[in-house]
Amino acid sequence: EGFPDLNAYSEKKDEFLEISTLSIQLKQGPLKGHALDLDVSSQTGSVVSVILAPDPKDLLDTFRLGRRFPDIQFYSPITVFRGTGVVSRKSRIEEGPRTGHYLVDITIEGD
């Protein structure tokens, strides 16, 4: 299944479509068969960042570095599309209101 050219939605070629939410279909592990809806906390180009609570640990373990999610639904203000994403960074938040949570970067892959 094709991955749309997201730059087609942008006036400038160096911008990426703004993504507000993503829904990941979990296909393996203890949470297999569940869909996980996450709000995007920030975005830089094709990298979206989400915040995960430290519990349940099964969920946190699902987002290990390098993990590929082949079936993500991305929501933006102007369209919804499916694609693949890879966990490219995972770091523990050390201060502020979300101390102990994890910031997870997911890089959206094109064809």
MODELLER restraints for C-alpha pairs under 7 A, 6 or more apart:
rsr = mdl.restraints
at = mdl.atoms
rsr.add(forms.Gaussian(group=physical.xy_distance, feature=features.Distance(at['CA:3:A'], at['CA:82:A']), mean=6.95, stdev=0.5))
rsr.add(forms.Gaussian(group=physical.xy_distance, feature=features.Distance(at['CA:3:A'], at['CA:83:A']), mean=5.91, stdev=0.5))
rsr.add(forms.Gaussian(group=physical.xy_distance, feature=features.Distance(at['CA:3:A'], at['CA:110:A']), mean=6.14, stdev=0.5))
rsr.add(forms.Gaussian(group=physical.xy_distance, feature=features.Distance(at['CA:3:A'], at['CA:111:A']), mean=6.24, stdev=0.5))
rsr.add(forms.Gaussian(group=physical.xy_distance, feature=features.Distance(at['CA:6:A'], at['CA:16:A']), mean=6.50, stdev=0.5))
rsr.add(forms.Gaussian(group=physical.xy_distance, feature=features.Distance(at['CA:6:A'], at['CA:17:A']), mean=6.03, stdev=0.5))
rsr.add(forms.Gaussian(group=physical.xy_distance, feature=features.Distance(at['CA:7:A'], at['CA:13:A']), mean=5.72, stdev=0.5))
rsr.add(forms.Gaussian(group=physical.xy_distance, feature=features.Distance(at['CA:7:A'], at['CA:15:A']), mean=6.97, stdev=0.5))
rsr.add(forms.Gaussian(group=physical.xy_distance, feature=features.Distance(at['CA:7:A'], at['CA:16:A']), mean=6.09, stdev=0.5))
rsr.add(forms.Gaussian(group=physical.xy_distance, feature=features.Distance(at['CA:9:A'], at['CA:17:A']), mean=6.66, stdev=0.5))
rsr.add(forms.Gaussian(group=physical.xy_distance, feature=features.Distance(at['CA:10:A'], at['CA:16:A']), mean=6.83, stdev=0.5))
rsr.add(forms.Gaussian(group=physical.xy_distance, feature=features.Distance(at['CA:10:A'], at['CA:17:A']), mean=6.66, stdev=0.5))
rsr.add(forms.Gaussian(group=physical.xy_distance, feature=features.Distance(at['CA:15:A'], at['CA:45:A']), mean=6.36, stdev=0.5))
rsr.add(forms.Gaussian(group=physical.xy_distance, feature=features.Distance(at['CA:16:A'], at['CA:45:A']), mean=5.12, stdev=0.5))
rsr.add(forms.Gaussian(group=physical.xy_distance, feature=features.Distance(at['CA:16:A'], at['CA:46:A']), mean=6.37, stdev=0.5))
rsr.add(forms.Gaussian(group=physical.xy_distance, feature=features.Distance(at['CA:18:A'], at['CA:76:A']), mean=5.78, stdev=0.5))
rsr.add(forms.Gaussian(group=physical.xy_distance, feature=features.Distance(at['CA:19:A'], at['CA:40:A']), mean=6.96, stdev=0.5))
rsr.add(forms.Gaussian(group=physical.xy_distance, feature=features.Distance(at['CA:19:A'], at['CA:74:A']), mean=6.51, stdev=0.5))
rsr.add(forms.Gaussian(group=physical.xy_distance, feature=features.Distance(at['CA:19:A'], at['CA:75:A']), mean=5.65, stdev=0.5))
rsr.add(forms.Gaussian(group=physical.xy_distance, feature=features.Distance(at['CA:19:A'], at['CA:76:A']), mean=4.45, stdev=0.5))
rsr.add(forms.Gaussian(group=physical.xy_distance, feature=features.Distance(at['CA:20:A'], at['CA:39:A']), mean=6.18, stdev=0.5))
rsr.add(forms.Gaussian(group=physical.xy_distance, feature=features.Distance(at['CA:20:A'], at['CA:40:A']), mean=5.27, stdev=0.5))
rsr.add(forms.Gaussian(group=physical.xy_distance, feature=features.Distance(at['CA:20:A'], at['CA:75:A']), mean=5.88, stdev=0.5))
rsr.add(forms.Gaussian(group=physical.xy_distance, feature=features.Distance(at['CA:20:A'], at['CA:76:A']), mean=5.42, stdev=0.5))
rsr.add(forms.Gaussian(group=physical.xy_distance, feature=features.Distance(at['CA:21:A'], at['CA:38:A']), mean=5.71, stdev=0.5))
rsr.add(forms.Gaussian(group=physical.xy_distance, feature=features.Distance(at['CA:21:A'], at['CA:39:A']), mean=4.47, stdev=0.5))
rsr.add(forms.Gaussian(group=physical.xy_distance, feature=features.Distance(at['CA:21:A'], at['CA:40:A']), mean=5.34, stdev=0.5))
rsr.add(forms.Gaussian(group=physical.xy_distance, feature=features.Distance(at['CA:21:A'], at['CA:74:A']), mean=6.22, stdev=0.5))
rsr.add(forms.Gaussian(group=physical.xy_distance, feature=features.Distance(at['CA:21:A'], at['CA:75:A']), mean=5.20, stdev=0.5))
rsr.add(forms.Gaussian(group=physical.xy_distance, feature=features.Distance(at['CA:22:A'], at['CA:37:A']), mean=5.80, stdev=0.5))
rsr.add(forms.Gaussian(group=physical.xy_distance, feature=features.Distance(at['CA:22:A'], at['CA:38:A']), mean=5.43, stdev=0.5))
rsr.add(forms.Gaussian(group=physical.xy_distance, feature=features.Distance(at['CA:22:A'], at['CA:39:A']), mean=6.55, stdev=0.5))
rsr.add(forms.Gaussian(group=physical.xy_distance, feature=features.Distance(at['CA:22:A'], at['CA:72:A']), mean=6.66, stdev=0.5))
rsr.add(forms.Gaussian(group=physical.xy_distance, feature=features.Distance(at['CA:22:A'], at['CA:73:A']), mean=5.57, stdev=0.5))
rsr.add(forms.Gaussian(group=physical.xy_distance, feature=features.Distance(at['CA:22:A'], at['CA:74:A']), mean=4.56, stdev=0.5))
rsr.add(forms.Gaussian(group=physical.xy_distance, feature=features.Distance(at['CA:22:A'], at['CA:75:A']), mean=5.92, stdev=0.5))
rsr.add(forms.Gaussian(group=physical.xy_distance, feature=features.Distance(at['CA:23:A'], at['CA:35:A']), mean=6.44, stdev=0.5))
rsr.add(forms.Gaussian(group=physical.xy_distance, feature=features.Distance(at['CA:23:A'], at['CA:36:A']), mean=5.42, stdev=0.5))
rsr.add(forms.Gaussian(group=physical.xy_distance, feature=features.Distance(at['CA:23:A'], at['CA:37:A']), mean=4.32, stdev=0.5))
rsr.add(forms.Gaussian(group=physical.xy_distance, feature=features.Distance(at['CA:23:A'], at['CA:38:A']), mean=6.30, stdev=0.5))
rsr.add(forms.Gaussian(group=physical.xy_distance, feature=features.Distance(at['CA:23:A'], at['CA:72:A']), mean=5.63, stdev=0.5))
rsr.add(forms.Gaussian(group=physical.xy_distance, feature=features.Distance(at['CA:23:A'], at['CA:73:A']), mean=5.03, stdev=0.5))
rsr.add(forms.Gaussian(group=physical.xy_distance, feature=features.Distance(at['CA:23:A'], at['CA:74:A']), mean=6.58, stdev=0.5))
rsr.add(forms.Gaussian(group=physical.xy_distance, feature=features.Distance(at['CA:24:A'], at['CA:35:A']), mean=5.51, stdev=0.5))
rsr.add(forms.Gaussian(group=physical.xy_distance, feature=features.Distance(at['CA:24:A'], at['CA:36:A']), mean=5.11, stdev=0.5))
rsr.add(forms.Gaussian(group=physical.xy_distance, feature=features.Distance(at['CA:24:A'], at['CA:37:A']), mean=6.51, stdev=0.5))
rsr.add(forms.Gaussian(group=physical.xy_distance, feature=features.Distance(at['CA:24:A'], at['CA:71:A']), mean=6.34, stdev=0.5))
rsr.add(forms.Gaussian(group=physical.xy_distance, feature=features.Distance(at['CA:24:A'], at['CA:72:A']), mean=4.57, stdev=0.5))
rsr.add(forms.Gaussian(group=physical.xy_distance, feature=features.Distance(at['CA:24:A'], at['CA:73:A']), mean=6.46, stdev=0.5))
rsr.add(forms.Gaussian(group=physical.xy_distance, feature=features.Distance(at['CA:25:A'], at['CA:33:A']), mean=6.88, stdev=0.5))
rsr.add(forms.Gaussian(group=physical.xy_distance, feature=features.Distance(at['CA:25:A'], at['CA:34:A']), mean=6.15, stdev=0.5))
rsr.add(forms.Gaussian(group=physical.xy_distance, feature=features.Distance(at['CA:25:A'], at['CA:35:A']), mean=4.52, stdev=0.5))
rsr.add(forms.Gaussian(group=physical.xy_distance, feature=features.Distance(at['CA:25:A'], at['CA:36:A']), mean=6.54, stdev=0.5))
rsr.add(forms.Gaussian(group=physical.xy_distance, feature=features.Distance(at['CA:25:A'], at['CA:71:A']), mean=5.89, stdev=0.5))
rsr.add(forms.Gaussian(group=physical.xy_distance, feature=features.Distance(at['CA:25:A'], at['CA:72:A']), mean=6.39, stdev=0.5))
rsr.add(forms.Gaussian(group=physical.xy_distance, feature=features.Distance(at['CA:26:A'], at['CA:32:A']), mean=5.07, stdev=0.5))
rsr.add(forms.Gaussian(group=physical.xy_distance, feature=features.Distance(at['CA:26:A'], at['CA:33:A']), mean=5.62, stdev=0.5))
rsr.add(forms.Gaussian(group=physical.xy_distance, feature=features.Distance(at['CA:26:A'], at['CA:34:A']), mean=5.53, stdev=0.5))
rsr.add(forms.Gaussian(group=physical.xy_distance, feature=features.Distance(at['CA:26:A'], at['CA:35:A']), mean=6.01, stdev=0.5))
rsr.add(forms.Gaussian(group=physical.xy_distance, feature=features.Distance(at['CA:27:A'], at['CA:33:A']), mean=5.81, stdev=0.5))
rsr.add(forms.Gaussian(group=physical.xy_distance, feature=features.Distance(at['CA:30:A'], at['CA:58:A']), mean=6.79, stdev=0.5))
rsr.add(forms.Gaussian(group=physical.xy_distance, feature=features.Distance(at['CA:38:A'], at['CA:50:A']), mean=6.68, stdev=0.5))
rsr.add(forms.Gaussian(group=physical.xy_distance, feature=features.Distance(at['CA:39:A'], at['CA:50:A']), mean=6.37, stdev=0.5))
rsr.add(forms.Gaussian(group=physical.xy_distance, feature=features.Distance(at['CA:40:A'], at['CA:48:A']), mean=6.33, stdev=0.5))
rsr.add(forms.Gaussian(group=physical.xy_distance, feature=features.Distance(at['CA:40:A'], at['CA:49:A']), mean=5.71, stdev=0.5))
rsr.add(forms.Gaussian(group=physical.xy_distance, feature=features.Distance(at['CA:40:A'], at['CA:50:A']), mean=5.01, stdev=0.5))
rsr.add(forms.Gaussian(group=physical.xy_distance, feature=features.Distance(at['CA:41:A'], at['CA:49:A']), mean=5.62, stdev=0.5))
rsr.add(forms.Gaussian(group=physical.xy_distance, feature=features.Distance(at['CA:41:A'], at['CA:50:A']), mean=5.34, stdev=0.5))
rsr.add(forms.Gaussian(group=physical.xy_distance, feature=features.Distance(at['CA:41:A'], at['CA:51:A']), mean=6.92, stdev=0.5))
rsr.add(forms.Gaussian(group=physical.xy_distance, feature=features.Distance(at['CA:42:A'], at['CA:48:A']), mean=6.00, stdev=0.5))
rsr.add(forms.Gaussian(group=physical.xy_distance, feature=features.Distance(at['CA:42:A'], at['CA:49:A']), mean=5.24, stdev=0.5))
rsr.add(forms.Gaussian(group=physical.xy_distance, feature=features.Distance(at['CA:43:A'], at['CA:49:A']), mean=6.02, stdev=0.5))
rsr.add(forms.Gaussian(group=physical.xy_distance, feature=features.Distance(at['CA:46:A'], at['CA:107:A']), mean=5.78, stdev=0.5))
rsr.add(forms.Gaussian(group=physical.xy_distance, feature=features.Distance(at['CA:46:A'], at['CA:108:A']), mean=5.35, stdev=0.5))
rsr.add(forms.Gaussian(group=physical.xy_distance, feature=features.Distance(at['CA:47:A'], at['CA:105:A']), mean=6.29, stdev=0.5))
rsr.add(forms.Gaussian(group=physical.xy_distance, feature=features.Distance(at['CA:47:A'], at['CA:106:A']), mean=5.59, stdev=0.5))
rsr.add(forms.Gaussian(group=physical.xy_distance, feature=features.Distance(at['CA:47:A'], at['CA:107:A']), mean=4.37, stdev=0.5))
rsr.add(forms.Gaussian(group=physical.xy_distance, feature=features.Distance(at['CA:47:A'], at['CA:108:A']), mean=6.18, stdev=0.5))
rsr.add(forms.Gaussian(group=physical.xy_distance, feature=features.Distance(at['CA:48:A'], at['CA:105:A']), mean=5.63, stdev=0.5))
rsr.add(forms.Gaussian(group=physical.xy_distance, feature=features.Distance(at['CA:48:A'], at['CA:106:A']), mean=5.37, stdev=0.5))
rsr.add(forms.Gaussian(group=physical.xy_distance, feature=features.Distance(at['CA:48:A'], at['CA:107:A']), mean=6.47, stdev=0.5))
rsr.add(forms.Gaussian(group=physical.xy_distance, feature=features.Distance(at['CA:49:A'], at['CA:103:A']), mean=6.56, stdev=0.5))
rsr.add(forms.Gaussian(group=physical.xy_distance, feature=features.Distance(at['CA:49:A'], at['CA:104:A']), mean=5.50, stdev=0.5))
rsr.add(forms.Gaussian(group=physical.xy_distance, feature=features.Distance(at['CA:49:A'], at['CA:105:A']), mean=4.38, stdev=0.5))
rsr.add(forms.Gaussian(group=physical.xy_distance, feature=features.Distance(at['CA:49:A'], at['CA:106:A']), mean=6.26, stdev=0.5))
rsr.add(forms.Gaussian(group=physical.xy_distance, feature=features.Distance(at['CA:50:A'], at['CA:103:A']), mean=5.87, stdev=0.5))
rsr.add(forms.Gaussian(group=physical.xy_distance, feature=features.Distance(at['CA:50:A'], at['CA:104:A']), mean=5.35, stdev=0.5))
rsr.add(forms.Gaussian(group=physical.xy_distance, feature=features.Distance(at['CA:50:A'], at['CA:105:A']), mean=6.53, stdev=0.5))
rsr.add(forms.Gaussian(group=physical.xy_distance, feature=features.Distance(at['CA:51:A'], at['CA:101:A']), mean=6.73, stdev=0.5))
rsr.add(forms.Gaussian(group=physical.xy_distance, feature=features.Distance(at['CA:51:A'], at['CA:102:A']), mean=5.56, stdev=0.5))
rsr.add(forms.Gaussian(group=physical.xy_distance, feature=features.Distance(at['CA:51:A'], at['CA:103:A']), mean=4.70, stdev=0.5))
rsr.add(forms.Gaussian(group=physical.xy_distance, feature=features.Distance(at['CA:51:A'], at['CA:104:A']), mean=6.16, stdev=0.5))
rsr.add(forms.Gaussian(group=physical.xy_distance, feature=features.Distance(at['CA:52:A'], at['CA:101:A']), mean=5.70, stdev=0.5))
rsr.add(forms.Gaussian(group=physical.xy_distance, feature=features.Distance(at['CA:52:A'], at['CA:102:A']), mean=5.12, stdev=0.5))
rsr.add(forms.Gaussian(group=physical.xy_distance, feature=features.Distance(at['CA:52:A'], at['CA:103:A']), mean=6.52, stdev=0.5))
rsr.add(forms.Gaussian(group=physical.xy_distance, feature=features.Distance(at['CA:53:A'], at['CA:101:A']), mean=4.65, stdev=0.5))
rsr.add(forms.Gaussian(group=physical.xy_distance, feature=features.Distance(at['CA:53:A'], at['CA:102:A']), mean=6.38, stdev=0.5))
rsr.add(forms.Gaussian(group=physical.xy_distance, feature=features.Distance(at['CA:54:A'], at['CA:60:A']), mean=6.38, stdev=0.5))
rsr.add(forms.Gaussian(group=physical.xy_distance, feature=features.Distance(at['CA:54:A'], at['CA:100:A']), mean=6.57, stdev=0.5))
rsr.add(forms.Gaussian(group=physical.xy_distance, feature=features.Distance(at['CA:54:A'], at['CA:101:A']), mean=5.31, stdev=0.5))
rsr.add(forms.Gaussian(group=physical.xy_distance, feature=features.Distance(at['CA:54:A'], at['CA:102:A']), mean=6.81, stdev=0.5))
rsr.add(forms.Gaussian(group=physical.xy_distance, feature=features.Distance(at['CA:63:A'], at['CA:87:A']), mean=6.53, stdev=0.5))
rsr.add(forms.Gaussian(group=physical.xy_distance, feature=features.Distance(at['CA:64:A'], at['CA:87:A']), mean=6.76, stdev=0.5))
rsr.add(forms.Gaussian(group=physical.xy_distance, feature=features.Distance(at['CA:65:A'], at['CA:87:A']), mean=5.23, stdev=0.5))
rsr.add(forms.Gaussian(group=physical.xy_distance, feature=features.Distance(at['CA:65:A'], at['CA:88:A']), mean=5.91, stdev=0.5))
rsr.add(forms.Gaussian(group=physical.xy_distance, feature=features.Distance(at['CA:65:A'], at['CA:89:A']), mean=6.17, stdev=0.5))
rsr.add(forms.Gaussian(group=physical.xy_distance, feature=features.Distance(at['CA:65:A'], at['CA:90:A']), mean=6.65, stdev=0.5))
rsr.add(forms.Gaussian(group=physical.xy_distance, feature=features.Distance(at['CA:66:A'], at['CA:86:A']), mean=5.92, stdev=0.5))
rsr.add(forms.Gaussian(group=physical.xy_distance, feature=features.Distance(at['CA:66:A'], at['CA:87:A']), mean=5.13, stdev=0.5))
rsr.add(forms.Gaussian(group=physical.xy_distance, feature=features.Distance(at['CA:66:A'], at['CA:88:A']), mean=6.00, stdev=0.5))
rsr.add(forms.Gaussian(group=physical.xy_distance, feature=features.Distance(at['CA:67:A'], at['CA:86:A']), mean=5.54, stdev=0.5))
rsr.add(forms.Gaussian(group=physical.xy_distance, feature=features.Distance(at['CA:67:A'], at['CA:87:A']), mean=5.36, stdev=0.5))
rsr.add(forms.Gaussian(group=physical.xy_distance, feature=features.Distance(at['CA:68:A'], at['CA:85:A']), mean=5.80, stdev=0.5))
rsr.add(forms.Gaussian(group=physical.xy_distance, feature=features.Distance(at['CA:68:A'], at['CA:86:A']), mean=4.36, stdev=0.5))
rsr.add(forms.Gaussian(group=physical.xy_distance, feature=features.Distance(at['CA:68:A'], at['CA:87:A']), mean=6.60, stdev=0.5))
rsr.add(forms.Gaussian(group=physical.xy_distance, feature=features.Distance(at['CA:69:A'], at['CA:84:A']), mean=5.66, stdev=0.5))
rsr.add(forms.Gaussian(group=physical.xy_distance, feature=features.Distance(at['CA:69:A'], at['CA:85:A']), mean=5.29, stdev=0.5))
rsr.add(forms.Gaussian(group=physical.xy_distance, feature=features.Distance(at['CA:69:A'], at['CA:86:A']), mean=6.17, stdev=0.5))
rsr.add(forms.Gaussian(group=physical.xy_distance, feature=features.Distance(at['CA:70:A'], at['CA:83:A']), mean=6.68, stdev=0.5))
rsr.add(forms.Gaussian(group=physical.xy_distance, feature=features.Distance(at['CA:70:A'], at['CA:84:A']), mean=4.43, stdev=0.5))
rsr.add(forms.Gaussian(group=physical.xy_distance, feature=features.Distance(at['CA:70:A'], at['CA:85:A']), mean=6.58, stdev=0.5))
rsr.add(forms.Gaussian(group=physical.xy_distance, feature=features.Distance(at['CA:71:A'], at['CA:82:A']), mean=6.57, stdev=0.5))
rsr.add(forms.Gaussian(group=physical.xy_distance, feature=features.Distance(at['CA:71:A'], at['CA:83:A']), mean=5.95, stdev=0.5))
rsr.add(forms.Gaussian(group=physical.xy_distance, feature=features.Distance(at['CA:71:A'], at['CA:84:A']), mean=5.79, stdev=0.5))
rsr.add(forms.Gaussian(group=physical.xy_distance, feature=features.Distance(at['CA:72:A'], at['CA:82:A']), mean=5.48, stdev=0.5))
rsr.add(forms.Gaussian(group=physical.xy_distance, feature=features.Distance(at['CA:72:A'], at['CA:83:A']), mean=5.36, stdev=0.5))
rsr.add(forms.Gaussian(group=physical.xy_distance, feature=features.Distance(at['CA:72:A'], at['CA:84:A']), mean=5.91, stdev=0.5))
rsr.add(forms.Gaussian(group=physical.xy_distance, feature=features.Distance(at['CA:73:A'], at['CA:80:A']), mean=6.96, stdev=0.5))
rsr.add(forms.Gaussian(group=physical.xy_distance, feature=features.Distance(at['CA:73:A'], at['CA:81:A']), mean=5.70, stdev=0.5))
rsr.add(forms.Gaussian(group=physical.xy_distance, feature=features.Distance(at['CA:73:A'], at['CA:82:A']), mean=4.39, stdev=0.5))
rsr.add(forms.Gaussian(group=physical.xy_distance, feature=features.Distance(at['CA:73:A'], at['CA:83:A']), mean=6.50, stdev=0.5))
rsr.add(forms.Gaussian(group=physical.xy_distance, feature=features.Distance(at['CA:74:A'], at['CA:80:A']), mean=5.64, stdev=0.5))
rsr.add(forms.Gaussian(group=physical.xy_distance, feature=features.Distance(at['CA:74:A'], at['CA:81:A']), mean=5.34, stdev=0.5))
rsr.add(forms.Gaussian(group=physical.xy_distance, feature=features.Distance(at['CA:74:A'], at['CA:82:A']), mean=5.97, stdev=0.5))
rsr.add(forms.Gaussian(group=physical.xy_distance, feature=features.Distance(at['CA:75:A'], at['CA:81:A']), mean=6.80, stdev=0.5))
rsr.add(forms.Gaussian(group=physical.xy_distance, feature=features.Distance(at['CA:84:A'], at['CA:108:A']), mean=5.95, stdev=0.5))
rsr.add(forms.Gaussian(group=physical.xy_distance, feature=features.Distance(at['CA:84:A'], at['CA:109:A']), mean=5.53, stdev=0.5))
rsr.add(forms.Gaussian(group=physical.xy_distance, feature=features.Distance(at['CA:85:A'], at['CA:106:A']), mean=5.75, stdev=0.5))
rsr.add(forms.Gaussian(group=physical.xy_distance, feature=features.Distance(at['CA:85:A'], at['CA:107:A']), mean=5.31, stdev=0.5))
rsr.add(forms.Gaussian(group=physical.xy_distance, feature=features.Distance(at['CA:85:A'], at['CA:108:A']), mean=4.40, stdev=0.5))
rsr.add(forms.Gaussian(group=physical.xy_distance, feature=features.Distance(at['CA:85:A'], at['CA:109:A']), mean=5.64, stdev=0.5))
rsr.add(forms.Gaussian(group=physical.xy_distance, feature=features.Distance(at['CA:86:A'], at['CA:106:A']), mean=5.26, stdev=0.5))
rsr.add(forms.Gaussian(group=physical.xy_distance, feature=features.Distance(at['CA:86:A'], at['CA:107:A']), mean=5.22, stdev=0.5))
rsr.add(forms.Gaussian(group=physical.xy_distance, feature=features.Distance(at['CA:86:A'], at['CA:108:A']), mean=6.66, stdev=0.5))
rsr.add(forms.Gaussian(group=physical.xy_distance, feature=features.Distance(at['CA:87:A'], at['CA:104:A']), mean=6.96, stdev=0.5))
rsr.add(forms.Gaussian(group=physical.xy_distance, feature=features.Distance(at['CA:87:A'], at['CA:105:A']), mean=5.82, stdev=0.5))
rsr.add(forms.Gaussian(group=physical.xy_distance, feature=features.Distance(at['CA:87:A'], at['CA:106:A']), mean=4.52, stdev=0.5))
rsr.add(forms.Gaussian(group=physical.xy_distance, feature=features.Distance(at['CA:87:A'], at['CA:107:A']), mean=6.42, stdev=0.5))
rsr.add(forms.Gaussian(group=physical.xy_distance, feature=features.Distance(at['CA:88:A'], at['CA:105:A']), mean=5.52, stdev=0.5))
rsr.add(forms.Gaussian(group=physical.xy_distance, feature=features.Distance(at['CA:88:A'], at['CA:106:A']), mean=5.64, stdev=0.5))
rsr.add(forms.Gaussian(group=physical.xy_distance, feature=features.Distance(at['CA:88:A'], at['CA:107:A']), mean=6.12, stdev=0.5))
rsr.add(forms.Gaussian(group=physical.xy_distance, feature=features.Distance(at['CA:89:A'], at['CA:104:A']), mean=5.65, stdev=0.5))
rsr.add(forms.Gaussian(group=physical.xy_distance, feature=features.Distance(at['CA:89:A'], at['CA:105:A']), mean=4.96, stdev=0.5))
rsr.add(forms.Gaussian(group=physical.xy_distance, feature=features.Distance(at['CA:90:A'], at['CA:102:A']), mean=6.58, stdev=0.5))
rsr.add(forms.Gaussian(group=physical.xy_distance, feature=features.Distance(at['CA:90:A'], at['CA:103:A']), mean=5.71, stdev=0.5))
rsr.add(forms.Gaussian(group=physical.xy_distance, feature=features.Distance(at['CA:90:A'], at['CA:104:A']), mean=4.45, stdev=0.5))
rsr.add(forms.Gaussian(group=physical.xy_distance, feature=features.Distance(at['CA:90:A'], at['CA:105:A']), mean=6.40, stdev=0.5))
rsr.add(forms.Gaussian(group=physical.xy_distance, feature=features.Distance(at['CA:91:A'], at['CA:102:A']), mean=5.49, stdev=0.5))
rsr.add(forms.Gaussian(group=physical.xy_distance, feature=features.Distance(at['CA:91:A'], at['CA:103:A']), mean=5.36, stdev=0.5))
rsr.add(forms.Gaussian(group=physical.xy_distance, feature=features.Distance(at['CA:91:A'], at['CA:104:A']), mean=6.60, stdev=0.5))
rsr.add(forms.Gaussian(group=physical.xy_distance, feature=features.Distance(at['CA:92:A'], at['CA:100:A']), mean=6.10, stdev=0.5))
rsr.add(forms.Gaussian(group=physical.xy_distance, feature=features.Distance(at['CA:92:A'], at['CA:101:A']), mean=5.94, stdev=0.5))
rsr.add(forms.Gaussian(group=physical.xy_distance, feature=features.Distance(at['CA:92:A'], at['CA:102:A']), mean=4.41, stdev=0.5))
rsr.add(forms.Gaussian(group=physical.xy_distance, feature=features.Distance(at['CA:92:A'], at['CA:103:A']), mean=6.28, stdev=0.5))
rsr.add(forms.Gaussian(group=physical.xy_distance, feature=features.Distance(at['CA:93:A'], at['CA:99:A']), mean=5.08, stdev=0.5))
rsr.add(forms.Gaussian(group=physical.xy_distance, feature=features.Distance(at['CA:93:A'], at['CA:100:A']), mean=5.54, stdev=0.5))
rsr.add(forms.Gaussian(group=physical.xy_distance, feature=features.Distance(at['CA:93:A'], at['CA:101:A']), mean=5.59, stdev=0.5))
rsr.add(forms.Gaussian(group=physical.xy_distance, feature=features.Distance(at['CA:93:A'], at['CA:102:A']), mean=5.59, stdev=0.5))
rsr.add(forms.Gaussian(group=physical.xy_distance, feature=features.Distance(at['CA:93:A'], at['CA:103:A']), mean=6.61, stdev=0.5))
rsr.add(forms.Gaussian(group=physical.xy_distance, feature=features.Distance(at['CA:94:A'], at['CA:100:A']), mean=6.32, stdev=0.5))
